[in-house]
Amino acid sequence: PYLVKVCCDMICEKGLDIVGIYRVPGNNAAVTYLTEQINKGVDYFALEDQRWQDVNVVSSLLKSFFRKLPEPLFTVELYSLFIEASKIDVAGKRMETLRKLIRDLPEIHLETLKYLVSHLCLVAEHSVVNKMEVRNLAIVFGPTLVRTTDDNMVSMVTDMSQQCRIIESLLSNWEYFF
């Protein structure tokens, strides 16, 4: 999606050296305003608007986009299979199963995931400065990308470590998965 590209590009341009880039929230009113503009369509995307210059607003907008998708990036249909795959104790078997499941994602989900993971790997490469190591990024993005749509609090809590483990595996082994 165009929004994902715009946000990732801006973060790469201005935010790779900002401490806690995906942990520090942006101004909520600015995120809400940009979300409303985006929902109106591409013609209302005023990238020269000052709110686009605040990297924490842009990073919050990106996280919000993935959190609010009606169909999560790791689809509802495959959710439980991803969680079960993450629980496999033998690392090689776990990785192989996750890779197969990733390839079962719809093409747009797969391409978006590939783009986002590539971006997050770049963020992690600057972790000496921004403090966003792979583990921190996985904690931020695990529950956002690998989630159910029913907001079931029990599965949110019980599956959180697996959600993070999946994203951490992807970030640590980008070449293997993509």
N, C-alpha and C positions, 0 to 999 in steps of 0.2 A: 504493500500500500504506500501511496505517495507520502502520507503523513509519517510513516515509519522512516522513510528515507530522509525526509526533511529534518526530523528530530535527530536521527543518528548523525547526519552531516553536521548539524549545528553543534552537537556535543563533541564531535571529533575536532571541529574547528576551534572551539572555545572552552571545552570542558574537560579535556583529558587530564589536566593538571589541577583540577578543583578537588579538594579533599572531600570525600564522601559523596561524589557526584550523584549517585543513585540513592543515597541514604538521606541526604538533606532535602527536605521537601521544599518545593517552590511555593510562592504566594498562592493560596487557594483561590482567591478572587481572580487572579490572572489566569490560572489554569482553567477555571470555569469559563471565563470570557473567551479564551482561545478555543476551548471545546465548542462553545456556542457558534463561533465563527466558522470552525471546521465543519460543523454539522449543517451549516447553510450551503456549503459547497466550495469548490476550488476558487471561484470568483471572489469569495470573501476572505481568502487566505492573504492577509496583508503582512507579509514577512518583514516589512520595514517597521511594523508596529514594535514599539519598545519592549513589549512583553516577550517577544521572540528573542530578545537579546539576553534575557536572564536564563542562564543555563539550567538552573535548578527548576525553573518553571517548565522549560522544555523537557527535562528528564522526568518531571512529575507528569507531564502531559503524555509522554510515551508510555509510562507505566499505567496510567489511567486508561489509555487506549486499549492496551492488552487486557486489563482487568474488566473492562466494560464490553468486550466482544461478546456477542450472544453465543457464539461457538468458540470455546477456548482454542488456542493454538494447538495444544495436544487435545484432540477432539474428545467429546463426551463418550463417544462410542469406544475409543481406545483407552480412556482414562484408567480403568481398573487393570487393563493389561500392562500399561506403563508402570503402575504402582507395584503390581506383582513382579514384573521384570526387575524393578529396582531392588527388590528384596532378595534376589538370587545371590547366594553367598560366593559362588565361584566367579571371580571378576571377569574372566574371559567369556563365560557363558552369559553373564549379565550384560556385558557390552554387546555381544552378538545379538542378544534378544532385543535390546534397546535399538540397535541399528536397524534390525528388521522392522520393528514397529515404526520407527521414524520414516522408513521408506514406504510404509503403508498409509502415511498421512496424505490427505488431499494435496495436490500439487501446490496450490497457493499457500497452504499452511507450511509445507516443506520449504518452499522458496523463502517465505517470510522468516521462518525459523533459522534457516541457513544465514540469511542476511543479518538477523539480530544477533545470533551467536558469534558471527564474525566480528560484528561491532563490539560486543561485550568482551571478546578476546583482546581486542585493541585497547579497550578500557583497562583490562587486567594487566596488559603489558606496561601500563603507566602506574601500577599499584604502589611503587616506591613513593610516588608523590601523592596520588589520589586516595591511597589506602583502600582501594576497592580490589582486593584479591579475588581470585576465582570463588573462594568460599563465601565471601561477602556478597558477591553478585548473585550467587546461587540462592542465598538466603532472601535477597530482595526479589528475585525473579521466579523462584521455584513456585510459590503459591499463586503467583500472578499468571504464569504460563501453563502450569499443570494444575488444573482445577476442575471441579465439578461445576455445573451451572445451578445447582439447587441450594447453594449456600448452606449446606449441611454442616453445622458446627462440629459434629463428631468427626466426620471425615476430614474436615479442615485441620483439626488438631492431630488426629491419629496419622494422617498421611503427610503432614508437613515435612518430616525428615526425609521421606522418600521423594517428595516433590523437589526438595533442595538437592538431594543426591543425584537425581536425574539431570538437573541443570548443571550441577558441578561436573558430572561425567561428560556432558557435551562440551563444556568450556575447556576441560582438561584434555580432551581428545578430539578436538575439532576436525583434524585431518581424517581420523578413523571414521567419523560419522558422515562427513560431507566430502 
